Amino acid sequence: METTADRLRRFRTLRGIDSGAELARLAGLPEATYRAYESGRRPLTARAARELARPLGITWQALLFGEDDSAEAIATLEQASVVLGQRVSRKPRPPPAPERVPFTAERIRMAGDSWALLPVYDACAPPGAGEHLDPEAALYRIAFREEWVRSVTAAPLDQLAVIGVRGDSMEPTLRPGDSVLVDCAQNRPRRTDGIYVIRTDGGLQVKRLQVEVVQGLITILSDNKAYEPQRGVRPDDVTVVGRVIWVGRQLGS
């Protein structure tokens, strides 16, 4: 009989996520906790199943109870906890994040290699659902060799997108006309600074983000020193689309 630990390993493999550590990061769980779930040393809780189901692209019911249609009758995490014999938490919880809209990345075979066709967006792309990009707003698709993609990120292909850079605020690191590959699974800035795509009223912007360790506030930086940094920004006040993991640039005119 398949256990929740078996299903975790199976769904992770099917999703193309190479390691438990990467799935834990995508779900926002401690790596040690996830390893205990996947090894079967610790029962998978309903709330942890909800967080893990999102990057796996499945329902939390399927993760907890299998893919039997009857599992869909269990509609809430509280009901699932009762069925599993787990303690039902009475602490108020924030509303769940909206489901990420997939980019419906396509795979093709060409010259004996597997290629991923990733969507390309303009920096003035219209808003989607919150931090999400609207798949309908993609301008076209660009091919990346899938083996190379896997060398830079373990994120599912449907959470990768290419965005054009506008403006000079990130010069000399990024220049107008550059294209950046964005990992939309990495939408929580860490303590070490990184370059992220954020959404503003004017569209999409590429900025360097730093997390202030003590207060947990965010500083928004431009590599171009002509632009003043924005300090003390609350995480809830900035919409992070994803982290920049690669840049492409045309040389010459």
Stockholm file with secondary structure:
# STOCKHOLM 1.0

chainA/1-253         METTADRLRRFRTLRGIDSGAELARLAGLPEATYRAYESGRRPLTARAARELARPLGITWQALLFGEDDSAEAIATLEQASVVLGQRVSRKPRPPPAPERVPFTAERIRMAGDSWALLPVYDACAPPGAGEHLDPEAALYRIAFREEWVRSVTAAPLDQLAVIGVRGDSMEPTLRPGDSVLVDCAQNRPRRTDGIYVIRTDGGLQVKRLQVEVVQGLITILSDNKAYEPQRGVRPDDVTVVGRVIWVGRQLGS
#=GR chainA/1-253 SS CCCHHHHHHHHHHHHTCCCHHHHHHHHTCCHHHHHHHHHTSSCCCHHHHHHHHHHHTSCHHHHHHCSCGGGGGCCSHHHHHHHHTCCCCCSCCCCCCCCCCCCCCEEEEETTEEEEEEEEECTTCCBCSTTCBCGGGCCEEEEEEHHHHHHHCCSCGGGEEEEECCSSTTTTTSCTTCEEEEETTCCSCCSSCEEEEEEETTEEEEEEEEECTTTCCEEEECSSTTSCCEEEECGGGSEEEEEEEEEECCCCC
#=GC SS_cons         CCCHHHHHHHHHHHHTCCCHHHHHHHHTCCHHHHHHHHHTSSCCCHHHHHHHHHHHTSCHHHHHHCSCGGGGGCCSHHHHHHHHTCCCCCSCCCCCCCCCCCCCCEEEEETTEEEEEEEEECTTCCBCSTTCBCGGGCCEEEEEEHHHHHHHCCSCGGGEEEEECCSSTTTTTSCTTCEEEEETTCCSCCSSCEEEEEEETTEEEEEEEEECTTTCCEEEECSSTTSCCEEEECGGGSEEEEEEEEEECCCCC
//
